[in-house]
Amino acid sequence: MEPPKRPSIPERQNVSSHRIPAREARSRALALIALVVPLWWCMTASPAVNGVQREDGGFHWAKVTPSPSLQYHECFDGFQCARLSVPMDYHRTDGRGRQVAIALTRLPAKVPVTDPRYGGAILINPGGPGGSGVLQALHYGRDLQTVADADTPPSLTTQASHNRYFDIIGFDPRGVNNTTPSFSCFPDPLAQKIWEIQHEADGMLGSSTDAFMRTWARIIARNTGCAATLSTAPDADSEALGEHLNTPPVARDMLSIIERHGEWREKVARQTTLPPRSHLHRDIPSANNVAQHQAMLQRTRWNRNAEKLLFWGRSYGTILGTTFATMFPDRIERVVLDAVVDAHRYYHSSGGTAIVDADAIFDQFATYCDSAGVQSCPFHVAGGSAAIKAAYYALEEGLRNASIAVAATDSRGPEVVTYSDLKTLLRVAVYQPLTVFPLLARYASEAARGDGTGLADLKIKLRGGEVDECRVSPVDNEPYASVAVLCSDAVYLQGLDEDGFAERWSELTRDSRMIGDYWAAVELDCVRWNVTPKWRAPDRVEGKTSHPLLFVNNVLDPVTPLRSAEKMSHRFQGSAVLRQDSEGHSTLAAPSFCTDSAIRKYFQTGELPPPDTLCQADLKPFLGAPEITEATMNDIRRLMRSPFAL
């Protein structure tokens, strides 16, 4: 099969200086050898453990016994953790079958659950599919709590105030990280690491004439084995994990979490002692205290089979939110959905593609760079934004034909910087323009001069650091959980043949020159997955909910365009769309006091923003862009590693 035809790109004269005149495959093979040899030499090193488990030496998920009720344990310096046992198959009625132990991490509210100002527990999901809510709670839980909570600290208000303060609960969905049973497509962490390095070495779709052939074979090799393992039950009377990893069972898990939270809330309240009347009668409660205690017990009572959801989901998390709202429309209290996925396109392939605005974000890169000038944008060239775009296109084409050889340093080995490296950085840049546009400008400028040092250093950082002499770096299964969830949700992608894929690939590259190849690889990842979920997605994702949903979207988003938010809002009666005038994937890509204030008001009062509200971002790329922190680098690392990062 011939790959789709690509637009011609003008040559840039100095783009090939100091390049090795080798094709992509050869250069990537060199990178593979340089990294695999030390890993192979250290294959007897101690097994890796999940990175979350290493964050607190006194806590380990395996020490927590799963329970059908929420039983919290102190963990991770100020958080509480639990493992909630739920049925793998909710439709099984014989009381037998396998259980799933959902890992949850709770950031407690600033007030106890017995306080009238306690607002409940907001469940969060960071996207993916396959993203870890536990990690999101640990890294960003306090930030999310700050937005949702009242802007006045509880110490400065009375219990009679209308201010609300919330728990934040992150959970790992089925098959992800710390939720068990888990799975791996590989026999051990070393095999997974070698596979991922080989994937990097092979190059992305569109990087060479044979990249499709290698990628197609790799996907079939991985999927046929992994899907077969996940579709196989341990015995004749139990369930196969792979048939219960898609979104509807996770939405049902969320219902279990909020029910068990209500049960836990009531239990905590009932254990609260009645306060005495005064220091003169320490053992005799006053009538007023008794009344207050009874009011507290009523307020914290478990609303059995009627608890309602507070939820904040981003990207794929909006699929979780809208699926839950379709399945349980009367169980909605507050739901914020940011970077909205068109659920009908996601589940059923209807309504075009999701990347129609990606190139407009790259256009903004050129516009911002031109405005910032050469002092703030190293990739600046004379001639305006059109000249900057042309220079970048020329750089891409030059790297497609000749990679850059980068000598070893004291801190890393020799590297080869390729077309795929630049395109991967570009993809992350259109997701997070504020922080990554400056990186793109810097490394693209260096590469245009034949210097790949910066990109080589970045590659090492994004792999998780230096390769230790005798230690395999911790790994997790998020990219493969992404495959398991997406390909079970979007079953139409499983049956693509080469001709069918070629047609989709061509459509995607027409929609986006900048990330069309990447998005085609997302769909290619489902070929031959061949797992049929037991609980299929709703035919139509829509409904009239007990409280209206709040959809939030950037004006320009590379993979969840504003039109998707508007479409989904039309399908949920009474909902609203809050627009933010910025670029990138989700409003986390650019801070906005206006957006945060609207979300806070919604969580505090339930009030939606007025129709057609447009919030401005507080920062723009190149002009006062924030410093790259370790948390930001972790986000970039995840985006560059994940096959989807929805």
C-alpha positions in Angstrom: 0.0 0.0 0.0 1.3 3.4 -0.9 1.1 6.1 1.8 -1.0 9.1 1.2 0.5 11.8 -1.0 1.9 14.7 1.0 2.1 18.3 0.0 5.4 19.4 -1.5 7.6 21.5 0.9 10.2 24.1 -0.3 13.9 23.3 0.2 15.8 25.2 2.8 19.5 25.8 1.8 21.2 25.3 5.2 19.0 22.6 6.6 21.3 19.7 5.8 24.6 21.0 7.1 26.4 18.6 9.5 23.8 15.9 8.8 24.5 12.2 8.3 23.3 11.3 4.8 21.3 8.3 6.1 17.7 7.3 5.8 15.4 7.4 8.8 15.5 3.6 9.4 19.3 3.5 9.7 19.6 6.4 12.0 16.9 5.0 14.3 18.6 1.6 14.4 21.7 3.3 15.8 19.6 4.9 18.5 18.1 1.6 19.3 21.5 -0.2 19.7 22.9 2.6 21.9 20.0 2.2 24.4 19.2 -1.5 24.3 22.7 -2.7 25.1 23.0 -1.3 28.6 19.4 -2.3 29.3 20.1 -5.9 28.2 23.3 -6.0 30.3 21.4 -5.0 33.4 18.4 -7.3 32.8 19.0 -9.0 36.2 18.3 -5.8 38.0 15.6 -5.6 40.6 12.0 -5.5 39.2 10.5 -2.1 38.6 7.6 -0.9 40.7 5.0 1.6 39.8 6.3 5.2 40.1 3.4 6.1 42.5 4.4 3.4 44.9 7.9 5.0 45.2 6.6 8.4 46.2 6.2 7.4 49.9 8.4 4.9 51.5 5.8 4.1 54.2 2.9 3.3 51.8 2.5 0.6 49.3 -0.8 -0.3 47.4 -0.2 -4.0 47.9 -0.5 -3.5 51.7 -4.1 -2.2 51.4 -6.7 -5.0 51.4 -9.5 -4.3 48.8 -12.8 -3.7 50.5 -16.5 -3.3 49.3 -16.6 -0.2 51.5 -14.2 2.8 51.5 -11.5 2.3 54.0 -8.9 5.0 53.8 -5.2 4.8 54.8 -2.8 7.7 55.2 -0.6 8.0 52.1 1.6 10.4 50.1 2.0 13.2 52.7 -1.5 14.5 53.3 -3.5 12.2 51.1 -5.6 9.2 51.9 -5.8 6.0 49.8 -8.2 3.1 49.4 -8.9 0.1 47.2 -12.6 -0.3 46.5 -13.7 -3.7 45.4 -16.4 -3.8 42.7 -17.7 -6.5 40.4 -15.8 -7.0 37.1 -19.2 -7.7 35.5 -22.0 -5.7 36.9 -24.6 -7.7 34.9 -23.6 -10.9 36.7 -26.4 -11.8 39.2 -25.1 -14.9 40.9 -22.9 -13.1 43.4 -19.8 -14.8 42.0 -17.2 -13.8 39.5 -14.1 -11.7 39.6 -13.7 -8.4 41.4 -11.8 -5.2 40.4 -9.9 -3.3 43.2 -10.1 0.4 42.2 -7.2 2.5 43.5 -8.4 5.8 44.9 -6.5 8.8 46.3 -8.4 11.4 48.3 -7.2 14.9 49.1 -9.4 15.8 52.1 -11.4 18.9 52.1 -10.3 21.8 54.2 -13.2 21.2 56.6 -14.4 17.9 58.0 -17.4 16.1 56.5 -19.4 17.1 59.6 -19.0 20.8 58.8 -22.0 22.5 57.1 -19.5 23.9 54.6 -18.4 20.5 53.4 -19.3 20.4 49.7 -18.7 16.7 48.9 -16.1 14.8 46.9 -15.2 15.8 43.3 -14.1 12.8 41.3 -11.5 13.7 38.6 -10.2 12.1 35.5 -7.2 13.5 33.5 -8.0 12.0 30.1 -6.2 9.3 28.1 -8.1 7.0 27.9 -5.9 5.2 30.4 -4.9 8.3 32.4 -4.2 7.8 36.1 -6.5 9.8 38.4 -4.3 8.9 41.3 -1.3 10.7 39.7 -3.6 13.6 38.8 -4.7 13.9 42.4 -1.1 13.8 43.7 0.2 16.3 41.1 -2.7 18.7 40.7 -5.3 17.9 43.3 -4.5 21.0 45.4 -4.7 23.2 42.3 -8.1 21.7 41.4 -9.3 22.1 44.9 -8.2 25.7 45.0 -10.4 26.4 41.9 -13.4 24.6 43.2 -13.3 25.8 46.8 -14.6 29.1 48.0 -12.0 31.8 47.6 -12.1 32.6 51.3 -10.2 30.2 53.7 -12.6 28.4 56.1 -10.8 29.9 59.0 -12.1 33.3 58.0 -15.7 32.3 57.6 -18.4 30.9 59.9 -20.1 27.5 59.5 -23.2 29.4 58.6 -21.7 30.8 55.5 -22.6 29.5 52.0 -19.0 28.7 51.2 -18.2 25.2 50.1 -15.0 23.1 50.4 -14.5 19.9 48.6 -12.6 16.6 48.7 -10.7 15.7 45.5 -10.7 12.0 44.6 -8.6 10.6 41.8 -9.0 7.0 40.8 -7.2 4.7 38.4 -9.8 3.2 36.0 -9.9 -0.4 35.3 -6.7 -1.8 34.0 -4.7 1.3 34.8 -1.6 1.5 37.0 -2.6 0.7 40.6 -6.1 -0.7 40.0 -6.1 -4.5 39.9 -6.2 -6.9 38.2 -3.7 -5.1 36.0 -2.3 -6.3 32.7 0.8 -6.0 30.5 1.4 -6.7 26.9 4.9 -7.8 27.8 6.5 -10.5 30.0 8.5 -8.0 32.1 9.4 -4.3 32.3 12.6 -4.8 30.3 10.7 -6.2 27.4 8.3 -3.3 27.5 11.2 -0.8 27.6 12.9 -2.4 24.6 9.7 -2.4 22.7 9.2 1.3 23.3 12.7 2.2 22.3 12.3 0.1 19.2 9.1 2.0 18.5 11.0 5.2 18.7 13.7 3.9 16.5 11.3 2.8 13.8 9.9 6.3 13.3 6.4 7.6 13.1 4.0 7.3 10.1 5.1 9.5 7.3 8.7 9.6 8.4 10.0 7.4 5.6 8.7 5.2 2.8 8.8 2.1 4.9 7.5 3.5 8.2 4.0 2.3 7.5 5.1 -1.3 6.8 7.0 -1.5 10.0 4.3 0.2 12.1 1.6 -2.1 10.6 3.5 -5.2 11.5 4.4 -4.0 15.0 0.8 -3.2 15.8 -0.4 -6.6 14.6 2.4 -8.3 16.6 1.5 -6.5 19.8 -2.3 -6.5 19.4 -2.9 -10.1 18.5 -1.0 -11.4 21.5 -2.1 -8.8 24.0 -5.8 -8.9 23.0 -5.8 -12.7 23.1 -4.4 -12.7 26.6 -7.0 -10.1 27.8 -9.8 -12.1 26.2 -8.9 -15.3 28.0 -10.6 -15.9 31.4 -8.6 -17.6 34.1 -11.2 -20.3 34.3 -14.5 -21.3 32.9 -16.6 -19.6 35.6 -14.8 -16.2 35.6 -14.6 -13.1 33.4 -11.9 -12.1 30.9 -10.5 -8.7 32.0 -10.3 -7.3 28.4 -14.1 -7.6 28.0 -14.7 -5.2 30.9 -12.2 -2.4 30.4 -14.2 -0.1 28.2 -16.0 3.1 29.3 -19.5 2.0 30.4 -18.2 -0.2 33.3 -15.9 2.6 34.4 -18.9 5.0 34.5 -20.7 2.3 36.6 -17.6 2.2 38.9 -18.0 6.0 39.4 -21.5 5.3 40.6 -20.1 2.8 43.1 -17.5 5.3 44.3 -20.1 8.0 45.0 -22.4 5.5 46.8 -19.6 4.2 48.9 -18.5 7.8 49.6 -22.0 8.5 50.9 -21.8 5.4 53.1 -18.4 6.4 54.4 -19.5 10.0 55.1 -22.4 8.8 57.2 -20.2 6.4 59.1 -17.7 9.2 59.9 -20.5 11.5 61.1 -22.0 8.8 63.4 -18.6 8.3 65.0 -18.6 12.0 65.9 -19.3 12.5 69.6 -22.0 14.9 70.8 -20.4 18.1 72.3 -21.0 18.8 76.0 -23.0 21.8 77.1 -20.4 23.8 79.0 -17.3 23.4 81.3 -19.7 23.2 84.3 -21.7 20.3 82.9 -19.1 18.5 80.8 -21.1 15.3 80.4 -24.5 16.8 79.7 -25.1 18.0 76.1 -27.3 21.1 75.8 -30.6 21.0 73.8 -29.0 23.3 71.2 -26.0 20.9 70.9 -28.3 18.0 70.5 -30.3 19.8 67.8 -27.0 20.7 66.0 -25.9 17.1 66.2 -29.1 15.8 64.8 -28.9 18.3 62.0 -25.4 17.2 61.2 -26.5 13.5 61.1 -29.3 14.4 58.8 -27.0 16.5 56.5 -24.4 13.7 56.3 -26.9 10.9 55.9 -26.1 8.4 53.2 -28.7 8.8 50.4 -28.8 5.2 49.6 -29.0 4.6 45.8 -29.5 8.3 45.3 -26.0 9.9 45.8 -25.1 12.4 43.1 -22.0 12.9 41.2 -19.5 15.8 41.4 -17.0 15.3 38.6 -14.3 17.2 36.8 -13.1 15.5 33.6 -10.8 16.5 30.8 -10.5 15.2 27.3 -11.3 11.5 27.5 -12.7 12.4 30.9 -15.5 14.2 29.1 -16.4 10.8 27.5 -16.6 9.4 31.0 -18.7 12.3 32.1 -21.2 12.3 29.2 -21.5 8.5 29.3 -22.3 8.6 33.0 -24.8 11.4 32.4 -26.5 9.3 29.7 -26.6 6.2 31.8 -27.5 7.9 35.1 -29.1 11.3 34.2 -30.8 11.7 37.6 -27.5 11.3 39.5 -25.8 14.6 38.4 -25.0 17.3 41.0 -22.1 19.2 39.3 -20.2 18.0 36.2 -17.4 20.1 34.5 -16.2 18.7 31.2 -13.1 20.4 29.7 -11.7 19.8 26.2 -14.9 18.1 25.0 -14.7 14.9 22.9 -17.6 14.4 20.4 -18.9 11.1 21.9 -20.6 10.0 18.7 -17.5 10.4 16.7 -15.5 8.6 19.5 -17.9 5.7 19.8 -19.3 5.4 16.3 -17.1 7.2 13.8 -19.7 9.8 12.8 -19.1 13.4 12.2 -15.7 13.9 10.6 -12.3 14.1 12.4 -11.2 15.7 15.6 -8.1 17.5 14.3 -9.6 20.2 12.2 -8.1 23.0 14.3 -4.6 21.7 14.8 -3.1 23.5 11.9 -4.6 26.8 13.0 -2.7 26.4 16.3 0.5 26.0 14.4 -0.4 29.1 12.5 -0.6 30.8 15.9 3.0 29.6 16.6 4.1 31.6 13.6 2.0 34.6 14.5 3.2 34.7 18.1 6.8 34.1 17.0 6.6 37.0 14.5 5.2 39.3 17.2 7.7 38.3 19.8 10.7 38.9 17.5 14.1 37.2 17.5 14.9 38.1 21.1 12.0 36.0 22.4 11.5 33.6 19.5 14.8 32.0 18.3 13.0 30.6 15.2 12.1 34.1 14.0 12.9 34.9 10.4 12.2 38.1 8.4 9.1 38.2 6.3 6.4 37.7 8.8 4.4 34.6 9.9 4.3 33.2 6.4 8.1 33.1 6.2 8.3 31.5 9.6 5.9 28.7 8.5 7.8 28.2 5.3 11.1 27.9 7.3 9.6 25.3 9.6 8.2 23.3 6.7 11.6 23.3 5.1 13.2 22.1 8.3 10.8 19.2 8.6 11.4 18.1 5.0 15.2 18.4 5.5 15.0 16.2 8.6 12.9 13.7 6.7 15.7 13.2 4.2 18.7 13.5 6.6 18.9 13.1 10.3 21.3 15.0 12.6 24.2 13.1 14.3 24.8 14.3 17.9 28.0 13.4 19.7 28.0 12.0 23.2 28.5 14.3 26.2 29.5 13.7 29.8 25.9 13.1 30.7 24.5 11.1 27.8 25.5 8.9 25.0 25.5 9.7 21.2 22.1 10.4 19.7 20.5 10.8 16.3 17.9 13.5 16.0 15.2 12.7 13.4 12.1 14.0 11.6 10.0 12.0 14.1 11.6 13.7 17.0 10.7 17.1 15.7 7.2 16.1 14.8 6.6 14.6 18.2 7.8 17.9 19.8 5.5 19.8 17.5 2.5 17.6 18.5 3.2 18.3 22.2 3.6 22.0 21.3 0.1 22.3 19.8 -1.2 20.6 22.9 0.6 22.9 25.3 1.6 26.1 23.3 2.2 28.3 26.3 5.1 26.2 27.7 6.2 24.2 24.6 6.1 26.8 21.8 9.3 28.4 23.2 11.0 24.9 23.4 9.9 24.2 19.8 11.3 27.6 18.6 14.6 27.0 20.4 15.2 23.4 19.3 13.9 24.0 15.7 16.3 27.0 15.4 19.2 24.8 16.6 18.2 22.0 14.2 18.0 24.4 11.3 21.7 25.2 11.9 22.5 21.5 12.0 22.8 21.4 15.8 20.7 18.6 17.4 22.2 18.9 20.9 19.1 20.5 22.5 16.7 18.0 21.0 19.0 15.1 22.0 19.1 16.3 25.6 15.4 16.7 25.6 14.9 13.1 24.3 16.9 11.8 27.3 14.9 13.9 29.8 11.6 12.7 28.3 12.7 9.0 28.4 12.8 9.4 32.2 16.4 10.4 32.7 19.7 8.7 32.1 19.8 5.0 31.7 21.2 3.7 35.0 24.0 1.2 34.7 22.1 -1.6 36.5 18.5 -0.4 37.0 15.5 -0.6 34.8 13.5 2.7 35.1 10.0 2.3 36.5 7.4 1.7 33.8 3.6 1.8 33.8 0.9 0.5 31.4 -1.0 3.7 30.6 -0.2 3.6 26.8 -1.4 0.0 26.6 -4.4 0.7 28.9 -5.2 3.5 26.3 -5.3 0.9 23.6 -7.4 -1.5 25.6 -10.0 1.2 26.4 -10.1 3.0 23.1 -10.2 -0.1 20.9 -13.0 -1.6 23.0 -15.0 1.6 22.9 -14.4 2.3 19.1 -14.8 -1.3 17.9 -15.2 0.0 14.3 -11.4 0.6 14.3 -10.5 -3.1 14.9 -11.5 -4.3 11.5 -9.5 -1.8 9.3 -7.6 -3.4 6.5 -4.7 -1.7 4.7 -6.9 -0.1 2.0 -9.4 1.1 4.6 -6.7 2.6 6.7 -5.1 4.3 3.7 -8.4 6.1 3.1 -8.6 7.3 6.7 -4.9 8.3 6.7 -5.4 10.4 3.6 -8.4 12.1 5.2 -6.5 12.9 8.4 -3.5 14.3 6.6 -5.9 16.5 4.5 -7.5 17.8 7.7 -4.1 18.5 9.4 -0.7 18.7 7.8 0.9 19.1 11.2 -0.6 16.1 13.2 -2.5 14.1 10.6 0.1 11.3 10.6 0.1 11.2 14.4 -3.7 10.9 14.6 -3.6 8.2 11.9 -1.3 6.2 14.2 -3.9 6.6 17.0 -6.4 4.8 14.8 -3.9 2.3 13.5 -3.2 1.2 17.1 -6.6 -0.6 17.1 -6.0 -2.9 14.1 -6.5 -6.6 15.1 -7.3 -5.8 18.7 -10.3 -8.2 18.4 -11.8 -7.8 21.9 -15.6 -7.5 22.1 -16.8 -5.7 25.2 -19.6 -7.2 27.2 -21.1 -3.8 28.0 -21.4 -1.7 24.8 -21.6 2.0 24.6 -25.0 3.8 24.3 -26.2 4.3 20.8 -26.8 8.0 21.6 -24.9 10.0 24.2 -27.5 12.6 25.4 -30.1 13.3 28.0 -31.8 15.6 30.5 -29.8 15.6 33.7 -30.8 16.4 37.2 -28.5 19.4 37.1 -27.1 20.9 33.9 -23.6 20.1 32.8 -20.9 22.7 32.2 -18.8 22.2 29.1 -15.5 24.1 28.8 -13.3 24.4 25.7 -10.5 26.4 24.2 -11.4 28.3 21.0 -8.6 26.4 19.3 -7.9 22.8 20.5 -5.8 20.4 18.4 -7.9 17.2 19.1 -11.1 18.4 20.8 -12.4 21.3 18.7 -14.9 23.8 20.1 -17.5 22.5 17.7 -17.5 19.2 19.7 -18.3 21.1 22.9 -21.1 22.9 21.1 -22.5 19.7 19.7 -22.4 17.8 23.0 -24.1 20.8 24.8 -27.0 20.6 22.3 -27.4 16.9 23.3 -27.7 17.7 27.0 -30.6 19.9 27.9 -29.9 23.0 29.9 -26.1 22.7 29.7 -23.8 25.5 28.7 -20.4 26.0 26.9 -17.8 28.2 28.5 -15.3 29.3 25.9 -11.7 30.3 26.6 -9.8 32.4 24.0 -6.6 30.4 23.9 -4.9 27.6 22.1 -4.0 24.1 23.3 -5.6 21.0 24.7 -7.9 21.8 27.5 -8.0 25.1 29.4 -5.1 23.8 31.5 -3.0 24.8 28.6 -3.3 28.5 29.5 -4.3 30.0 32.9 -7.4 32.2 33.0 -8.8 33.8 36.1 -12.1 34.3 34.3 -12.4 30.6 33.5 -11.4 29.5 37.0 -14.0 32.0 38.5 -16.8 30.6 36.3 -15.9 27.0 37.3 -15.8 28.0 41.0 -19.2 29.6 40.8 -20.6 26.5 39.2 -19.2 24.2 41.9 -20.2 26.6 44.7 -23.7 27.5 43.6 -24.6 25.4 40.5 -24.9 28.6 38.4 -23.9 28.3 34.8 -22.1 31.2 33.0 -24.2 33.4 30.7 -24.6 32.2 27.1 -21.7 32.9 24.8 -19.3 33.7 27.7 -15.8 34.1 26.3 -12.9 34.1 28.8 -9.5 35.5 28.0 -6.3 33.7 28.8 -4.0 35.5 31.2 -0.7 34.6 29.4 0.3 34.1 25.7 3.2 32.1 24.3 6.6 33.8 24.2 5.4 36.7 26.2 5.8 35.9 29.9 5.6 32.1 29.4 5.9 30.2 32.6 9.1 28.4 33.5 9.3 24.7 32.7 8.9 22.8 36.1 9.3 19.1 36.8 5.5 18.8 36.9 5.4 20.4 33.4 8.2 18.0 32.2 6.1 15.1 33.5 3.2 16.3 31.5 5.3 16.6 28.4 6.8 13.2 29.0 3.4 11.6 29.2 2.2 13.4 26.1 5.2 12.3 24.1 4.9 8.7 25.3 1.2 8.2 25.2 -0.3 7.0 21.9 -3.4 9.0 22.5 -3.3 11.6 25.3 -6.8 12.6 24.6 
